[in-house]
């Protein structure tokens, strides 16, 4: 998701105002999934975490897909998996509006977790958006907006969190998965093949 640095700074300041608040029993933590978009960087879809607490007037999206396409060499680094991304938290309505305008589908899955687990995830996220923690090196397959949302709950919940893959009836390589979504962006497909080499033929 592209966002101006001025707007990002404002949103970051606003997000820190509720840092480490004690969530009420009305709080929910959920996974937001967004469908693919028409642009080069949107063709694989997007994901974010949402923390909502009506009692505290909190409703934030934690977005690990913040980047700046105006940076020199962005698309080369994006294809090669060497681009720096950042996480930001901001009002969930702004997150929704940005994708509604693009006519992209969106789903929400509310996590069935305890109050203590909600608080732990919330505090992890609030710590992660601090200036000294918000940057990370984006990787097409192993460290991105999707894997972050798997790894963060796992780091907080440990063995309590289990992933079920019974619905996956066929094995696919990373190349297969890339090809499914990048057929309209042949230069991106080629760039990923060249930039990442043999890794794309590993089983996902």
C-alpha positions as CSV (number, residue, x, y, z in Angstrom):
1,X,0.0,0.0,0.0
2,X,1.5,3.4,-1.0
3,X,1.1,6.2,1.5
4,X,2.6,9.6,1.6
5,X,5.3,10.2,4.3
6,X,3.5,13.3,5.6
7,X,0.2,11.3,6.1
8,X,2.1,8.4,7.5
9,X,3.8,10.6,10.1
10,X,0.4,12.0,11.2
11,X,-1.2,8.5,11.4
12,X,1.8,7.2,13.3
13,X,1.5,9.9,15.9
14,X,-2.2,9.2,16.3
15,X,-1.6,5.5,16.6
16,X,0.8,6.0,19.5
17,X,-1.7,7.9,21.5
18,X,-3.4,4.7,22.7
19,X,-0.2,2.7,23.1
20,X,-0.4,-0.1,25.7
21,X,-4.0,0.8,26.6
22,X,-5.8,-1.9,28.6
23,X,-8.3,-3.5,26.2
24,X,-11.8,-4.1,27.4
25,X,-13.8,-7.3,27.2
26,X,-15.4,-5.8,24.0
27,X,-12.1,-5.9,22.1
28,X,-11.6,-8.1,19.0
29,X,-8.5,-9.0,17.0
30,X,-9.1,-10.0,13.5
31,X,-7.4,-10.9,10.2
32,X,-8.3,-8.8,7.2
33,X,-7.7,-10.2,3.7
34,X,-7.9,-8.1,0.6
35,X,-8.2,-9.4,-3.0
36,X,-5.7,-8.7,-5.8
37,X,-5.7,-5.3,-7.5
38,X,-4.8,-4.2,-11.0
39,X,-1.4,-2.6,-10.3
40,X,1.9,-4.3,-10.3
41,X,2.4,-4.3,-6.5
42,X,-1.2,-5.3,-5.8
43,X,-1.5,-8.4,-7.9
44,X,-0.9,-10.8,-5.0
45,X,-3.6,-9.2,-2.7
46,X,-3.0,-7.9,0.8
47,X,-3.6,-8.7,4.5
48,X,-3.6,-6.7,7.7
49,X,-4.5,-7.1,11.4
50,X,-7.4,-5.2,13.0
51,X,-7.8,-4.4,16.7
52,X,-11.2,-3.1,17.6
53,X,-12.4,-2.0,21.0
54,X,-15.6,0.1,21.1
55,X,-15.2,0.8,24.8
56,X,-11.9,2.6,24.2
57,X,-12.8,4.0,20.7
58,X,-10.0,2.0,19.2
59,X,-10.4,0.6,15.6
60,X,-7.0,0.3,13.9
61,X,-5.5,-1.5,11.0
62,X,-1.9,-2.7,11.4
63,X,-0.6,-2.6,7.9
64,X,2.8,-4.3,7.1
65,X,2.6,-3.3,3.5
66,X,3.7,0.3,3.6
67,X,6.2,1.3,0.9
68,X,7.2,4.1,-1.4
69,X,7.2,3.4,-5.1
70,X,9.0,6.7,-5.9
71,X,12.2,5.3,-4.4
72,X,14.8,4.8,-7.1
73,X,15.0,1.2,-8.1
74,X,11.9,0.2,-6.2
75,X,10.5,-2.3,-8.7
76,X,13.9,-4.0,-9.1
77,X,14.3,-4.4,-5.4
78,X,10.6,-5.5,-5.1
79,X,11.1,-8.3,-7.7
80,X,14.4,-9.3,-6.1
81,X,13.0,-9.3,-2.5
82,X,15.4,-6.7,-1.2
83,X,13.0,-3.8,-0.7
84,X,12.5,-2.2,2.7
85,X,8.9,-2.1,3.9
86,X,7.3,-0.7,7.1
87,X,4.4,-1.3,9.4
88,X,1.9,1.4,10.3
89,X,-1.3,1.6,12.3
90,X,-4.1,3.9,11.4
91,X,-7.9,4.2,11.5
92,X,-9.5,1.1,10.0
93,X,-12.0,3.1,8.0
94,X,-9.1,4.7,6.1
95,X,-7.8,1.2,5.3
96,X,-11.2,0.0,4.1
97,X,-11.8,3.1,2.0
98,X,-8.5,2.7,0.1
99,X,-9.6,-0.7,-1.2
100,X,-13.3,0.1,-1.7
101,X,-12.2,2.8,-4.1
102,X,-10.3,0.1,-6.0
103,X,-13.3,-2.2,-6.0
104,X,-11.4,-5.0,-4.3
105,X,-13.1,-7.7,-2.1
106,X,-12.3,-7.9,1.6
107,X,-12.9,-10.5,4.3
108,X,-12.6,-10.4,8.1
109,X,-11.9,-13.4,10.4
110,X,-12.2,-12.6,14.1
111,X,-9.8,-14.6,16.2
112,X,-11.2,-16.8,18.9
113,X,-8.7,-16.0,21.6
114,X,-8.7,-15.0,25.3
115,X,-8.7,-11.5,26.7
116,X,-5.0,-12.0,27.8
117,X,-4.1,-13.1,24.3
118,X,-5.8,-10.2,22.7
119,X,-3.9,-7.8,25.0
120,X,-0.6,-9.6,24.2
121,X,-1.1,-9.3,20.4
122,X,-2.2,-5.6,20.8
123,X,1.0,-4.8,22.8
124,X,3.2,-6.6,20.4
125,X,1.7,-4.6,17.5
126,X,2.0,-1.3,19.3
127,X,5.6,-2.0,20.1
128,X,6.2,-3.0,16.5
129,X,5.0,0.4,15.1
130,X,7.5,2.4,17.1
131,X,10.0,4.2,14.8
132,X,12.9,1.9,15.9
133,X,10.9,-1.2,15.1
134,X,8.7,-0.5,12.1
135,X,11.1,-1.2,9.2
136,X,11.8,-4.7,7.9
137,X,13.4,-6.2,4.8
138,X,10.6,-7.4,2.5
139,X,10.9,-10.9,1.1
140,X,8.5,-12.1,-1.6
141,X,7.9,-15.5,0.1
142,X,9.2,-15.5,3.6
143,X,8.8,-12.0,5.2
144,X,5.9,-10.0,3.9
145,X,2.4,-8.7,4.8
146,X,1.0,-12.2,4.8
147,X,3.8,-14.1,6.7
148,X,3.9,-11.4,9.3
149,X,0.2,-12.0,10.2
150,X,1.0,-15.7,10.6
151,X,4.2,-15.2,12.6
152,X,2.9,-12.5,15.0
153,X,0.0,-14.5,16.5
154,X,2.3,-17.6,16.5
155,X,5.0,-15.8,18.5
156,X,2.4,-14.7,21.0
157,X,0.2,-17.8,21.2
158,X,2.9,-20.4,20.7
159,X,1.6,-24.0,20.4
160,X,-2.0,-22.8,21.0
161,X,-2.1,-21.6,17.4
162,X,-2.4,-24.4,14.9
163,X,-2.7,-24.2,11.1
164,X,-4.8,-26.6,9.2
165,X,-3.8,-27.3,5.6
166,X,-6.2,-30.2,4.8
167,X,-7.8,-28.2,2.1
168,X,-4.6,-28.1,0.1
169,X,-5.0,-31.1,-2.1
170,X,-2.2,-30.3,-4.6
171,X,1.4,-29.4,-4.0
172,X,2.6,-26.2,-5.7
173,X,5.9,-24.4,-6.1
174,X,6.5,-20.8,-5.4
175,X,6.7,-20.3,-9.2
176,X,3.3,-21.8,-9.6
177,X,1.8,-19.5,-7.1
178,X,3.5,-16.4,-8.6
179,X,2.3,-17.4,-12.1
180,X,-1.3,-17.7,-10.9
181,X,-1.4,-14.0,-9.9
182,X,1.2,-12.3,-12.2
183,X,0.0,-13.4,-15.6
184,X,-1.0,-9.8,-16.4
185,X,2.4,-8.5,-15.3
186,X,4.9,-10.5,-17.4
187,X,7.8,-8.2,-16.5
188,X,7.2,-8.8,-12.8
189,X,7.0,-12.5,-13.4
190,X,10.3,-12.4,-15.3
191,X,11.9,-10.2,-12.7
192,X,11.0,-12.5,-9.9
193,X,12.3,-15.5,-11.9
194,X,15.6,-13.8,-12.5
195,X,16.0,-12.1,-9.2
196,X,15.1,-15.1,-7.0
197,X,16.6,-17.9,-9.1
198,X,16.0,-21.5,-8.1
199,X,14.2,-20.7,-4.9
200,X,11.0,-20.2,-7.0
201,X,10.9,-23.9,-7.8
202,X,10.8,-25.0,-4.1
203,X,7.6,-26.4,-2.8
204,X,5.5,-23.8,-1.1
